Amino acid sequence: MALVSLAALVAGARSGKLVSFPTDTVPALAVRPDRSADIYTLKQRSPDKPLILMAASWQEFLLFLDIDHPELETWERTAHQYFAGAVTLVLPASDRGCQLNQGFQTLGVRIPDHQTAIAILQQTGAMLTTSANKSNEPPLRSMTEINDAFPSVMTLGDGISITEPLGSGLPSTVVEWTMNGWVVRRQGTVRF
């Protein structure tokens, strides 16, 4: 598959195809939440490595999170403080959210600080994402590299530089809600 337009990428994502687009950190491989197995197969990724749910707004995460949790307001305040940006919040998941990552009762959620990513996510709804690379290899940074490595993926090819490295190249900071409050699981670009 060649590099595609934004409209083609959105249509493909909605129909369940794997897509790739830039974010503020590294370009994402993304798929509809009901198609998570496709990413694991493509990346040869271990099922014990969870995927991140990316969306354009906090409201879109609520279907997938435990909204009856007594700390929901705390999560919301933290989300409003750090989103959009290079922070992933790992929160207790709803039954629906638990189905996205086998064996996990939590779900990582993130809103990227990237205009193109937000424009795509506003049209597709929440998408399961990971970095664009084979497991245990460094993330691919340009859309042409991604297109070459994953020819079956619909890769964004308009409105952006397709040959330049995209995003900061640094991972998001991953912060998990626990019984004792927030715990930093991975320190990325943002100090939490």
N, C-alpha and C positions, 0 to 999 in steps of 0.2 A: 504494500500500500504506500502511496506517495504521501508527502506532506499535504495536509488538508486545510480548508478554510475554517474559520471559527464556526460558521453555520453548519458545515458538514460534521465538524467535531461534536458539536452539541447534539445534532440529530443522531450521530453514531452512539454517543454516550447514553442518550435516552433509550436507544434500542438495545442497550446491553453490551455494546462493544467496549473493549479496552481502549483508553485514550491517554494521551500525554500532553501536558501543558506546563508552562512555567509557573513558579510560585516565588515567593520572596526568599526561600532558602535554596532548594534545588528543584529542578523540574519533577513533576509528579507523574506516576503511572496511576490512573484512576479508573474505577468501574462502579457501576450501580451497586448499592449495598447488597442486593440479592445475588450478585455474581462474584463474590469474594474468591471462590475457588479458582477463577480464571487468573487472578494475579499470582496466587501461590504456584500454580502450574507454570505460568510464563517465567517467573523469576527463579523457579526451582527453590522456593522459599519454604523453610520449616514451618509447619502449622503452629508451633509454639511462639512464633514471632507475630504479634498482633498488628493489624493494619489500623490506620488513623482515619477517622471520619472527618472529612473536610466539608464545610458549607459556607454560604455567604452570610448567614445570620444565626444568632444563638437559638432562636425559635425552632430552627430546623433540627437541632440536636435533641429537643425535648422528647420526641417519639422514641428515642433510643436510650434515654437516661432514666434513672429511677427518680421520677418527679415527686414521689411521696417521701423522699428522703428529707429528714429534718434540716439538713444543711444546704438544701437547694438554693436558698437566698445567698448564702456565702459563695457558692459556686458561681452564681449569676453575677455578683459583685466583682469577683475575681476575673471572670470572663470579660466583663465590660472594661476592666482596668487593662487587661493584656491583649484583647482581641481588637482589631485585627493585628496580627503580628506573629513572630517566630516563637510562639509558646503553644505547647500541646498540654491540655488538661486531661488527666486520666481520672475518670469519675465512675461511680457505681452505675451499672447499665440496667436498663429495663429488660424484660424477657426478650423483646425484639432486638435490643442492643447486644445481648449475650449471644445471639445467633450469628453475629457478624464475625466474631473471633472465637473459634472453638476452644472451650475449656476456660474462658475468661468471664469473670463477673463484672469486669470494668471495660470502659471504652475510652480511648484517646480521641479528643475532639480539638479541632483547630480551625480558625478563620485566617487564611493567609493575607498578608498585607501586600497584595499585588492586584492591580487593576484588571488585568486580563483574566487571572484566575477567578476573581470575584464575578466578572462578566459571564464567565462560563458557568460557575456554580449557581448564579441567579437563575440560569435557564435550565440547568439539569437537576437542581436539588442536591441534597447531600450526596457525596461520593466517597467511597472507600479509597484510600490513597496510600502510596509508599513511594520511596525514591525510585527513579528510573535507572535500574541496574540489575544485573544478576546478583543473587545473594552472595554476600561476602566480597563483592567487588566495589570499587569506589563509584559514587553516583555519576551518571552521565550528565553533562551540563548543557550541551547544545542540542537543539532539536534535530540537526542532521545526524549527530551521533546516536541519538535515541532511535531515529527512523532506520538507521543502518543496523543497529543491534536488535531491534524489535520490529521487523517489517510487517508483522500482523497487527500492530498497534496504530490507531489513527493518531498521528502526531500533528500538533498545530504548526502551520507553516505560513500564516499571514499575520500582519500587524506587529511582528516581532523580528528581531535578528535571528535567523535560523542557524548561523554558523558560530556566533559568539557564545561564550559561557554565560548562562542565565542564572539569576539569583545570587545570593551571597556565597553559596557553596558550603555554608555552615549549617549544621542540623538545628532543629528547633529545640528549645529548652523543654524537657518533659517533666511535668509536675503532677504527682498523684495525690488525690485526697485519701487520707487514711484515718483511722480512729483518733490519731494524735494530730490531725490537721494536715497541712501540705508537706510533702516530702519531694525534694528534687531528685528525680531518677536519672536524668541526663542534663548536664549543664551545656546549653547551646549558646547562641549569641546573646540572648536576653538574660540579664541578672534577675532572678526571682526573689 
